[in-house]
């Protein structure tokens, strides 16, 4: 067939780097009627310089016919050159064709640099000239300039891929880039094959390989996922199927296609029970069940991995997931006005929660989550605008609510009455902490400390750096004891107020070293508990002392933490340790030296010496310490025994812990992404 022979001959020539352009002398064997009436375009160049472009109508061994301007022209083969373009827009004019043909001639003469100039001139004349782009690509490749070669071959593929066999070239360039760890270039070459030659045999493996490159090297999970899903659908029996199926399940979990991930990984663990990724697959399934709130199934998967895996790292991850199943999480779907918990307190029966979009109240006395919207609505509407709640203090009779810009709100639980303390009336706008007892209410603000004496003549006392020895006006946190008020500034300095002497003083301890910044204050039994961080040493921990600040001891918790936010967010709560004391086996007492009977037991020197009694031992406590990563439990009776549970990862985004409460045998953790709770044991 004439047309087929021409195309075959043209393709063969295009695969050569050097070729001599000569007038094509065609030997036409037969003509097919279906080709004679098709819409195949033909360009006829005659020896006298004329050019005709029409539709191919067929031919014999001596003549051919074209349809030109509505007429059928019968022309002799002799003296004419025929070409069959796939797109008329790619047909060069005589000037572009002349440059191109001269370039081919120069190649035959061994002058590639001059030939390159002619091909470039041809492209200047006709930018969409695939043959010229192709020849330039071959020249660049021969010179080792693979980047420019790729761009030329890309242009050829875009313009007229069917007329050129570019697959070997793209494959070779891709393999070279892969060997040089230029993964983006390798994936680019392979993708061109997948896009423009989808039926080529090389596509079978390349779709898998390109998907792996995009996922593992180029951080393009969405592009890799699409390729691998297509690969396992079209070519499920390849050796790459196992890895691809696992990665698809993992990526689906990463982009929250949770049910799809479970389905994919179920297929994976069923088909490949001995796979090197089998434990990871079970862990992903466990984490996915966790996100879906299917805690029992998550626990089953985690326990399975912990029991059968010999990899300690895998077991540790299984334990973390198992810890996660202990948590119950509440978000906006459960009645929270906002997932960002900024303040939290309890009066034993009710849980008061402050968010940027107001306050919410929940009943927790019967181990149930019961929203009480009426009270919350009453407080949230008392200022006209919904308050940005930053601090809460509550007891069975009253609740104080501090805001970021609207002062404070007082709510009586006995009468339901509400009173506002507004910046308009001189009250500080930003309340950062509130503490109260039967005698007083104290407010930490960004302009000092406010004190309200119950039943006093003067409604408020204002302490700042101008009238008292506060380390700073910006006070972050407060703590009340019967004898003392403790305050921590935004810079982590500690100040104390003697309630009997009515005097302020700074607080220092040798255990609080330079660089430590106190960020939290609490009291448990007869002991003070401070949390601190040290940005210079990349560490954080807690400080425990007697009620007057004496007998203090500092304990480092985490080290090597780069992110100051992870260092700063550390909260502590403590309670009396009522666990049974484990008795140690008696040790054999050493044999005492027999005293010398000639030496008196007492002498004037020993009688005059006063021995200072040892400090009173601190009551054993159970400490709960929350950070952005973990919730630690420590029985102070056993100095070397610590337990930890990872904080709830089912909350989306980076977790920032904002508040910690332990009440009614439950731990409540307020975070930047929701509220989580678990049993305290």
Secondary structure, DSSP 8 states (H G I E B T S, - for coil): -HHHHHHHHHHHHHT-SS--------------HHHHTS--EEEEEETTS-EEEEEEEEE-SSEEEEEETTEEEEEESTTEEEE--S-GGG---HHHHHHHHHHHHHHHTT-HHHHHHHHHHHHHH-SS-HHHHHHHHHHHHHTT-HHHHHHHHHHHHHHHGGGS--HHHHHHHHHHHHHTT-HHHHHHHHHHHHHH-TTSTTHHHHHHHHHHHHHHTS--HHHHHHHHHHHHHH-TTSTTHHHHHHHHHHHHHHTT-HHHHHHHHHHHHHH-TT-TTHHHHHHHHHHHHHHTT-HHHHHHHHHHHHHH---HHHHHHHHHHHHHTT-EEE-GGGT-S-S-EEEEEE-SSEEEEEETTEEEEEE-TTSS-EE-HHHHHHHHTTTSS---EEEEEE-SSEEEEEESSS-EEEEETTT--EEEE-GGGT--S-EEEEEE-SSEEEEEETTEEEEEETT-SSS-EEE-TTTS--S-S-EEEEEE-SSEEEEEETTS-EEEEETTTTEEEE---TTS-TT-EEEEEEEETTEEEEEEEETTTTEEEEEEEETTS-S-EEEEEEES---HHHHH--EEEEEE--S-----------------TTS-S--HHHHH------------EEEEEE-SSEEEEEETTSTT-EEEEE--TTSSSS--EEEEEEETTEEEEEETTEEEEEE--
